[in-house]
């Protein structure tokens, strides 16, 4: 795919323009011309008039569109070789991170100003951009001989050493910088960065308070960044909204707010807040770019398309990157690969593009080749971003995913101590401790991390559930089940019958404001203790905050199930007469406290809401294409695939860990998908997911309208659209795929490799 091919997906028929001068009369940006199918690249390439090219350059600089500036500057240097043109071309290549081209342009500039101060400064910039410390030092020596101030350059080299992971050399270098330079804002920022890398984000925050007044924009930006690194996402978003209310165009805060909103699942809230600002400042490019990214993440197609048009008029590479981001979330591999090649061929060198591509390959592509490609794409970025916890976390995750356990351990061990204290990397510390058998260290590490980060699992912006009916009589060997429920009348009777038969002794429900009779039904059950919280489900970390509270209150010392209302637990041997008590007896005997597992969608062979006499019996088909990868978060697997991957390209996290021997330190951190450390069994479990029964489309639309599920119920919106397309295509029901089989029981799942058993359990 080329830029012109991408353009034609969005643009109307073009108009005939014969010269660059004529194109400039349109009084449009070059992005706007391209949107009208004006072949501006060809017009620039054949333009021979320096004056017309300079007019074009002014036009590109009006919107700071780097792509078109470079195209004009290259042509200008062909037709008019001057020092000013060569200097501008070199500097623009540096801004675009195109260092190979920058070197060539610098050679051109040397014909006019060889080894001048400006030449040395450009050479230094290229050295820093290519992480070449020796070349940077050589440029500094030349500048010193010319009696130029180099303290700012020295600080840049300190940052360069931090990027390369050499914290010791960076500290020594900073020690030699003059006290006057250290006392300036740039020096204080470097000192804070050194403290972050060597001692962690909380120590860096303390130093920030000592150095910089809280009302300085740079202090606010640093505080937001450091708090994000500490995992204090709710705190960051609240601060960013407060600061932006006073200074709405403090653009450096937008990205920090976006990070915090993403991690705290408050994207809808941030979108609404920024949209109100954009209505007052409708020409602000940074706001438009941030809002476009938000719309893409939330699946808000109307806002996305309007904002893409706005962005394109001002920054072509940003427009291309956002279009690529949208494709990555959409999940079509052929389109993603084509757009990635287009960006690369067009000269886009920004690391964010490679990071995004690696993330796409990790989350949406199941084959080993894609994972290996993701690691390859990210390897150089990780090597030169040793001061970025986010990049290092992604790279470590990829290494675990491709089975490079020892290499991942080495990479983590060689990271600076302070960096390991950042939220995105803390889980790896506990992971490697657990792998080494240091279970107590892993448990303590998670307990400290949840406290330090004020994790939503235990510190959500919500209240505890109110007690409605407490019918539980404590019993030492009781098996307990915990569920958050909303409008589940189609499920509750089936759910209770299934788990009563399985051997559950008592049920704890937290009702989130049901209006369909669910609450009344549950209040009449003798083996149900009913609690209620009608507050925001999203603000409670999608119910995790409520369930953790109930499990810590009633479940400690018991085997507990954390379940959704549409899930049926299965385990190896269950269809051969092995009971749940047999299974937990085996787990107890071997010192296991939880099971890894997955969600298996089970569905009927139709895509509409056809009624059946037994809705649950009609759901009898499953997909077989599930993939397991090692992951740093307990239960230490990332599982993807299944029907939702087939229909939408977006299975994401299919991992489930619903069965746990509860302790006072244990907590779920993402529904029943992931949790803090406990020893994990050598036998896995699954939950059969009966999502597609009855009026499931109505339930999906209700979830979208409520906006209380993850990312504003984005996945329900995508799934609804996919189901509509399936119905419209007339290609058959939900099971129309070669990977679909009729479900016969847990033994079948073991035979298919979806469930994993062990010789010890099989022979018990």
N, C-alpha and C positions, 0 to 999 in steps of 0.2 A: 504494500500500500504506500502511495506517495501522498504528499501534502495536497496535491491537486485532486487526487481521488477522494481524499477525506473531505476536502472543500465541497465537492459536488454532492456529498450527502446532505449538505445544509444549505447550499446556495441556489438561487434562481439562475436562469439562463443569463450568461454574461453579455456584456456590450462590447462592441468593437472599438478598441483603443489602439492607435498606431504608434504612439511615442510616449516616452516618459513625461515629457513636457505636457502633453495632452492629458495624461493621467493625473498629473498634479493639479490641473484645473478643476478636477472633481471635488477638491477640498475635502478629501477623505483620508483617513489613515491608510496605511498599506494593508492592514488587516481588513479594513472596510472594503478596499478595492478587491482583495482576494475573495471576500464574501460575495462579490458581484461577478466572480469569475474573470476578473481582469488579470491577465498573465503578467503581473508586475515584475516577476523575476526575469522574464525574457526581455521586458522593456529596459530594465536596469542593465542587463548583460550586454545590450547592444547600444547603450547610450555613450556617446563620445564627448559630450559637452561637460566640462568641469562645473560650470555654473549651474546647469540643470541638476547635476548630481549633488551639488552642495544644497540646492533647494530641497532635493529629496531627503538629504541627510537631516536637514532641519525638521522636515516633516516627521521623520522617524523619532527624532529626539523629543518632539512635542509630547509623544506618548511613552517615551523611553522604551520603544520596542527594539530590543537588542538584536533580534534576528534580522530585521530589515536594515538596521544600521550597519550591520556587518556586510550584508550583501551590497549596499551602496558604497561602503568604504573600500571593499575589495575592488570594485569597478573603478572607483575614484583613483586608487593607487595604480591602476593599470594605465589610465589616461593622463594622470598628472602626478608625477613622482616628486613629492615635496616632503620636507621634514615633518611638517604638521600632519599631513595625511598619514605618513608611516607611523608617527607617534599615536595618532588616534586609532589606527587599525590595531596596533599592538595592544593598546590599553583595552580596546573593545574585546579582543580575543581573550585577554586575561579575565575580563568581567564574565565572559561566557564559559570560562574554565577550559578553553580550547588551547592548551599549552603548546601542543605541537605547532599549530598555526601561529601562536604568539611568538614562538622562537623564530619562525621564518620571517614574521613581520619585524621582529627586533633586528634580524640581520639586515633587512631593508633599511631600517632606521639608522643602523650603524654607518651607512654610507653618508649620512648627513651629520650625525652627532655621536661618532664612535667614542665610547667610554666617557661621555659627558655625565654630569650629575643625573640628568633625566634618563639617560641610557642605563646607568647603574641602578636607579630606582626601579625601572621596568624589569631589569634583570633580577633584582631582588624579589619583585612580585612573582615572577615566574618560578623562582627557586622555592618560595614559600608554597605556591600552588602545586608544585610537583614534589613537595616534601623532601627537598634536597638541601640538607643542612650545610653541607660543604659549599655548595654554590651560594647559598645565602651569606655565609661567613665571608666568602671571597668578595661579594658585592659590598658588604659592610666595611671590609678593609679598604677598599677603593674609596668609599665615601668618607672614611675617617681621614685618609690622606688628603682629601679635598676639603678637610675641615668642616664637614657636614655633621649636623646633629643626627645621632643614630640611636638615641634611647628608645624612641618609639619602635624602631626596627628591631632592637634587642627584645622588646616585649613580644613582638610578633614571633621571634624565634623561640621564645619560651612557650608560646601557644603551640607552635609547630612541634616542639618536642613532646608536649602533652598529647597532641594528636597521634604521635607515633608511639605513645605509651612509655616514654622514658621520663618518668616523674622525677627520678633522682637527678638526671642531667638538667631538667627544667628548673628544679629547685636551686641547683648550684648556679645556673645561669642567672636566675632572678636575684640571687644573693649578691651578684656582682653589679647589678644595676644600681645607679645612684639613688640615694635616699630621696632626692628631689623627684625623680621619675616615679619612684614607688609611691610617693605621696599624691601624685596626680591621679585623676579618676581612672585612666587606662591602667596605671600601675596597681591601683587598688582592686580593679576587676581581675587582673592576673593573679593577685594574691588570693582572692576569693576562689578563683579556679584551681589554684594549687591546693588550697585547703580542701576543696571538694574532692579532688583526686586522691589526696593523701589521707583525709580524715572523714570524708563523707558530707552529705548535704546539710545535716543539722549543725555541724561545726562551721560550715561555710555560711549558714544563715546567721550564726552568732557574729562572725566577722563582718558580715554585711551590715549588721546593726551598729557595729563600732565605726565603720568606715564612712558610710554614705547616709545622708539625710533621707528619711523615708519618703519625702515629697518629690525627690528627683525622679524623672522618668526612667533613667537607667537603673535606679534602685528598685523601682516597682517591677521592671522587667526581670531583673535578677531574682527578686523575691519570688515572683511567679514561677520562674524557671526552677529554682532550687526547691520550692515546695512541691512542684510536680515531680522532681527527681526523688523527693522523700515520700511520694505516694499520697500526698495530702490534696487529692484532686477536688474534693468538695470545697475545701478552704480556698483553693486557687480560683475556682469558678466564681465563688462569692466575692472575692477580692477584685477579680477582673471586672465583674459587673459593676461593682462600686466605683472603681477607678474610671471606667469608661463612661459611667453616668456623668462624671465631672469633666472628663477629657475624651470625648467620643472618638476622636481621630488619633489616639495614641496607638498607632498601628502595630507597634512591636508587641502589644498585648494580645492581638488577635490569635496568633498561633498558639500561645500558651493557654488561652481560654479554650481553644478547640481541643487541645490535648486533654485538658482537665475534663471537658464535657464528654469527650469520647470515653475516657476511663471511668467516669462516674455515671455514665449512661444518662446524661442530661443534654443531649444534642438538640432535642426539640426546644428545650428552654433557651439554649444559647441562640438557636436560629431565630426564635421570636424576639429575643433581646436585640440581636444585631440587625434584624430586619427593620426594627423601629428606628435605629440609627441611620440605616441606609435610606429610609424615607426622607430623612432630613438632609442627608448628604448623598444624593443619588448619582453623583459623578465620581465617587471615590473608588479608585481601582482596587485598593487593598481590601476594602469591605466587600466589594463584588466578588473578588477571588475567594475570600473566606466563606461567604455565603454560598458560592457555587460548590465549593468542596463539601459544605454541610448538606446541601441539597442532594449531591451525589451519594453521600453516605446514607442519607435517610430515604433514598429512592423517590425524592420529590421531583418528578420529571418536568412538571411545568416550570417551577422555579429554576431548575437546572438549565433548561433550554434557553430561557430568557437571559440568564446570567452568562451562559456560554457565549451568546451573541454579544453581550456587553464586553466581556473580557477579550474576545477576539479582535474587537475594534482597537484595542490598546496594546495587547501583548500576545503575539502569535505563539511563542513557545509556551506561555502559560496556558493559552487556550488548548494547544495540542496536548499538554501534560494533563489538564483536567479531562479532556476527552479520553485520554489513555486511562486515567483513574476510573472514569465511569465504565470503561470496558472491563477493567480488572474486577470491579465489583459485580459487573454483569456476568462474568464467568465464561464467555465464549473464547476458547483458547485460540482459534484461528485469527480472530479479530485482535486479541491481545498481542499475539506474536507479531502480526503485521504492523500494528501501531508502534510496538517497541522498536521494530526495525526502522520504521519511518522516523521516529525521534532520533535514533542513533545516526541514521544516514543524513539527517538534516543538521546534525552537529550538536544536538543537545547532550551536554556532558554532566548535567546536574546529578549528584549522587541520589537524590530523592527518586529519580526515575528508575534507577537500578534497584533501589530498595523496594519500591512499589512492585516491580516485576518479580523480585524474589519472594515477596509476601504473597503475591498472586499464585505463583508456582507452589508455594508451601501449602497454602490453605485450600486451593481449588483443584490441584492436579495430583492425582494419586500415584502415578507411575514413578519408579525410581529414577528414571532419566530426567524427569522434570525437577525432582528434588536435587539431583546432582548439578543440574544447570543453575538452579537457584543459589546453591552454595558457591559455584564458580563465579556467578555474577556479583555476589556480595563479598567475595574474598578480599579483593583489593580495597573496597570501601571499608571493610572491617579492619584491615591492616593500618589504614591511615585515619581511623576514627576511634582510637583506643581511649579517647576521653568522652565518648558518647555511649552511655549505658543502653540507650535504645538500639543502636546498631549492634552492639555486642550481644545483646539479648537475642536479637533476631538471628545473628550468626550462630550463636551457641545452639539455638533451637534447631537450626538447619543441620548442624553437625550431629545432634542427637537423632534427628529424623532420618539421616542417611546411615546411621549406625556407627558413626565415628565417635564413640564414647570416650576413648582415651584422649583423642585430639581435643575434644570439647573440654575435658578435665584440664588439659595442659593450658588451653587458651584461658580458661577461667582462673587457674592458679597464677598465671602471669599478669593478670589485670591488677592495676593499682588497688591498694587496700580500700581507700575511700570510695572508689567506684563501685566496689562490691556491696557497699552499704546503701546504694541507690535502689529504689523500689523495684525497678525492672530487672535487677540482677540478684536480689535477695533470694528468690526462689531457687536459683541455681546453687547457692551455698547450701541450702537445706537438701537439695537433690543429691549433691555429691556426698554429703554427710550420710544420707540414707543409704546410698549405694555402697558406702564403706561400712555399713552396719552400725553407724553411730546414731541409733534411733532417738536417744534422749537429746542429743544435740539438735537433731532435725526438729523435734517437737518444741524445744525451747526457742529455736530460731524462728519458727512460725509464730509462736506466742508473742515474741518481741516484735516481729514485723507487723502483725496485726495492730499491736498497740502503737508502734511508732508512726505507722501510716494512717492511723484512724480509719482503718479499712471499713468499707460499707457493710461488710458481713456482720460486724459487731457495733458499728458506729454510724448507722444510716440516719438520714434526716427523717426519722419516723418515730412513732411511739410503740411501746410493746403492745401485743394483743391483749384485749380485755377479756377477762374470764366470764364466760356465759354459763357453762355447765361443766363442773368438774366431777366426773363420774369414776375417776381412776382410783382404785384401791391398790397401793403399792404391793408389788410382789417381786421377790428376788430374781426369778427366772422369766419374768414376763418379756415377751417380744412385742415391741411397740412400733407403731407407724405414725408418721407425721406428714401432713399435707396442707398446703394452702389451696383454697378453692374459691372459684367465682362462677356462679351460674352453671353448676355441673349436674343438673337434675337428670340428664341423660345417662350419667355415669355412676352416680353414687351408690345405687343399689347393686349394680354389677361389681363395682369396686369393693364394697364391703363384703359381698358374698365370696368374691375371689380370695380375698386376704383372710377372711375367717376360715375358709377351707385350707388355706396355706398354713395357718397356725398362728396368726397374729392375735395377741391377747387384748390389746386395747389400741384405740385410734385417737389421735389428737389432730383436730382440724382447726385451721385459722380461716374463717370466712371473711372474704374481702368485699362484703356488701352485696351478696347474691339477691336477686329479685325474682328468681324463677321457682322458688319453693325449696331450694337446696338447704338453706339455713333451717327452715322449719322441719324438714325431713331429718336432718342430722340431730336436731335438738331432742328428737324422740328416741334415739338409739342408746340403749343401756351401756354399750361398750364404747361409746364415743364421748370424749371430753371436747367441748366446743368452746372456741375462742373467736374473737372478732376484732378486726381492724378495718374500718372503711376508708382509711387514708390511701394515699397513692401507693399502688403496687410497685411502680417503678422506683419511687423514693426509698422503698424498703429493700432495695437491691433485688427486685423481683421476688420478694417473699423470703429471701435468705435470712434477713435480719430477724424476721418473726420466727422462722423455724429454728434458727440457732438458739434463740431465747428459750423456746419451748423444750428443745432437746437438752439444753443445759439444765433446765429446771427439773425435767422429769426423766430424762433418758440416761443419765450418767450411770455406768455400770451395766447397762442393758444393751442387747442387740437391738438396733433400731433401723427402720426403713424410712428414708426420706423419698417421698413419691409424689408424682403428679397424678391427678385423678384419672388420666387416660393410660396409665402404665401398669403392666402386669409383669411382675418379676418372674424370671425363669433361671434355672441353673442346671449344670450337667447332672444327669442321674435322676432328675425330678420326674421324668416320665417312666422311670424304671423302679418306682416305689421308694425313692429316697426322699425323706421329708426335710422341711426347712430346719427342724431341730437336729436332724442328722447332720445337715450341712454346717450349722453353726457349731455343733459339737466338734466336727473336724477342724473348723477354723480355730476354736479355742484350744484344742489339743496341740495345734502346731504354732500357736502364738500369733496368728493373723488377727487383724482388727478391722479389715475392710476388704472389699473385693473391687477390682477394676471391672469395667463392663462397658456396654454400649446400648444405645437405643436402636431398636429394629422396628421401623415402620411396618405395620401390618394393615392391609387394606383390601377392600372388595374389588372385584373385577369390573368396576364401572366408575366413571368420573363425575356422574351427576349425583343427586341426593335421593336416589331411588330408595324407597322404603323396603326393608326386608323384615321377615317375621322375627328373626333374631339378628339384630344389627352386629353383634359381636361375632357370631358364628359366620356371618357373611364376610367378615374381614378374615381372609385366610391366605393372602398372598404376601410374599416378602421379596425384596431384592437381595441378591447375594454378593454385591460388589462393595464390600467394606474393607477399609485399609487401616491397619494399626501402625502407629509410629511412636517411638519413645518421645516423652515430653517431660519438662522439668516440674510440672505441677502434678501433685497427687491426684489421681492414682497412677501418674507417670506414663500415661498414654494419651496420644491425640488420635482420635478415630474419626474418619470421614467416609462418606459414601451413602449408599442406600437410595431410596426412592426420591427423596427431596433433592439429592445431587443430580439424579437423572432428569428430573423435571425442571429444575431451576439452575443447575450448575453451582449451587451454593449450599452444600451440606454443612459446612463449617464444623461445629463441635458436636459430634455424635457420642462423645464419651459420657458415660454414666457411672456413678459410684453410689448406688442407693443404699447399700447395706454396710453398717458400721457398728462396731462395739464402742459405744459412746464413752468419752472421757471428759473431764472438766476443761481440758485444754483444746479439745477438738472443735473445729468449726468448718462448715461448708463455706466456700468463697465464691461460688458461682452456681446457683441452684443446686441440683444434685449431680452436677457435672464434675466439679473439682473441690478439693478440700485441703485442710492442713495434713501434716504427716501422721500416719499410723502405718504399721507394717501391713503390706498388701499381700493378699493370698495368691497362691499359685494356680488357683481356679478362678475363672471369671464368671460374671453374671450378665444377664441382659434384661432389659425391660421391653416387652412387646408394646408398641406404641399405637393405641387405637384412636388415632386422631381423626380418621376418615369414616366416621359413622354418623348416621342421622343427618341433620341439617348442618353439616360441617362448613359449608360455604358461608352460611349465615354467621356461624361462630367466628370464622376468619374475618368477616367484614366487621363484626362487633369488636374484635380485637384491634382492628385498624382504627376504628372510630374512637375507641377508648385511648389508644396511644400509650398504654401502660406497659406493654411488653418491651423487650430489649430493642433499643434504637427506634422507639416509637412504633413498635410492631412492624418494622420494615420487612421482616421475612414473611409475615402473613400477607402483606401486600403483594410481594413477589410471587408467593405460592398461589394466591388467588388468581393473579394474572396468568400464571403458567397453566393452571387448571382450566381457565377460560380458553386459552389457546389450544389445549388438548381437546376440549369439547368441540371447538370450532373446526379443528382440522379433520375430525372424523376418523382419526387413526386408531380408535379403540379406547379401551378403558385405562385405568391406572396401571394395570398389569401388562400392558402391551410392550414387552421388552424381553430380549433373550435371557437377561439376568434374573428374571422373575420366576419363582417356583411356588408351588403350594406348600404352605407350612404344615409340618406334621408333628413337630415337637422339639424339645431341647436337644435330643440326640442328633437330629438332623442338623441343628446349628453347630454342634461339635464336628460332625462329619464335613460340613462346609467350611470349617475353620473360623466361623463367626464367634462361637464360644470356644473357650480353651479349658480343658480338664487337666488332671494330673494323674500319674500312676498311683500316687499315694491315696488320692480321693477315690479313684476307681476301684481300688483294692480294699478300701476300708469296710 
